[in-house]
Amino acid sequence: MRLQVIQDSNGKATGVFIPIGEWDKLKKQYKDLANLEDEEPSKKQLLGEIKEALLELKLVEEGKVRARPAQSLLDEL
């Protein structure tokens, strides 16, 4: 396996790069690895989430819903 170790500016290992072909082989061998991958949201999903956020913001501006702390938003991201 040809791994590349990713290091920060101090030379400390921070990650590993695995070529996609080798990653695919590992996923076939160890089925649970596929669960580690994040799926990219579709354009429809993203637009729906943006619309939902804008509606929530409008309700906050109208005083119908209480605003959440900024940390709550950051934690969600």
PyMOL commands that set and color helices and strands:
alter all, ss='L'
color gray80, all
select helices_A, chain A and resi 20-29+31-36+43-61+70-76
alter helices_A, ss='H'
color red, helices_A
select strands_A, chain A and resi 4-7+13-17
alter strands_A, ss='S'
color yellow, strands_A
deselect
rebuild
show_as cartoon
